[in-house]
Amino acid sequence: MSSNSLNAVLVFLILSGNRVGLAVLNAPRNVRLTSMNMNLVLRWDSPEDNTSGILYTTEYKTSVAMYHVGCVNISTLECDFSSLNIPLSLYGRYTGRVCARRGMDISPWVESNNITMDNDSIIGSPNVVLFSNGATIEIAIKDPAFAVSELRDVYSSATYNITYWKDGQNEKAISIINVLQNRVVLNKLDPWTKYCVKVQINAEGNSKVSKPSSTVCESTTTETKSQWVPAVVTFFIMTLTATLVGIAVVYRKMISHLLCPQDALPSPLLATSNSSHDWDMQISPNPEEMYNSVRVIAVQ
Ligand SMILES: *[C@@H]1O[C@H](CO)[C@@H](O)[C@H](O)[C@H]1NC(C)=O
């Protein structure tokens, strides 16, 4: 018997099974195993238009092992194996399968395609933030989060492809490829110009480049803005503070007397009070302390 006629007999048996009362449900359709950012998700379509009461059970296996139970009796049309606390291998070759049941009716298992996680997982878009400083723009890139492990652990030699262009001049886009750093400064840009940037991850070991980041744009300002303005302001404030402290130390006694003139007055009340005695001690000039203070200021 040829395999074609054997198939025909099997199909006949399955179809006639329904008529003679055997409990057979149509199989889920369009079963596919997918991976995005190192997750592992089995998806399928309902076997029938009438989906009420249908529950699905899924299983998964690597190429070297038997099937293991995944999701059981779920009503959704997908099962995320990577969310089930299964120890998934980053380099494993996985296959999934699903069967449907409604009451006592059970469908045959339907097997999916197989995928190798590191090679076939679709890498999502990186997150890109721009910081403009004068006529430069700094690009900060963040890798997408992985369901299992992290991008740099799976693809140690992953690089970025950065494309940038003046807003409205996409046809003159410039590409920098194989960038290793996740912070890059674009120099020598035109001042007061809006630039747009898009980044893709190129992971060696994966069959495709990542999904592109969304396009982000930022305007440069003028070239003269740089570090020296805040530096001069800081220096000025520090100098002023040091001068004021120096003056305060040198003229401490004079200032104290100006602020608290009653202290200088001979007063029997004050003289007998303990607190006033302490106060007197504090403001009395201590030559050594004063010398130290002045020396510290001078060093500054
Ligand atoms: C799934 O549903 C079937 C039929 O209703 C039931 O026999 C089985 O125990 C259920 N399994 C789990 C794990 O709930």
The ligand as an SDF file (V2000), in Angstrom:
LIG
                    3D

 14 14  0  0  0  0  0  0  0  0999 V2000
   -8.0510   19.2690   31.8180 C   0  0  0  0  0  0  0  0  0  0  0  0
   -9.3750   19.0150   31.4320 O   0  0  0  0  0  0  0  0  0  0  0  0
   -9.7000   17.6230   31.4130 C   0  0  0  0  0  0  0  0  0  0  0  0
  -11.1120   17.4870   30.8670 C   0  0  0  0  0  0  0  0  0  0  0  0
  -11.9710   18.4580   31.3910 O   0  0  0  0  0  0  0  0  0  0  0  0
   -9.5550   17.0260   32.7950 C   0  0  0  0  0  0  0  0  0  0  0  0
   -9.8240   15.6400   32.7610 O   0  0  0  0  0  0  0  0  0  0  0  0
   -8.1350   17.2530   33.2790 C   0  0  0  0  0  0  0  0  0  0  0  0
   -7.9980   16.8070   34.6090 O   0  0  0  0  0  0  0  0  0  0  0  0
   -7.7790   18.7260   33.2110 C   0  0  0  0  0  0  0  0  0  0  0  0
   -6.3900   18.8640   33.5580 N   0  0  0  0  0  0  0  0  0  0  0  0
   -5.9590   19.7910   34.4240 C   0  0  0  0  0  0  0  0  0  0  0  0
   -4.5100   19.7650   34.7150 C   0  0  0  0  0  0  0  0  0  0  0  0
   -6.7200   20.6040   34.9180 O   0  0  0  0  0  0  0  0  0  0  0  0
  1  2  1  0
  1 10  1  0
  2  3  1  0
  3  4  1  0
  3  6  1  0
  4  5  1  0
  6  7  1  0
  6  8  1  0
  8  9  1  0
  8 10  1  0
 10 11  1  0
 11 12  1  0
 12 13  1  0
 12 14  2  0
M  END
$$$$
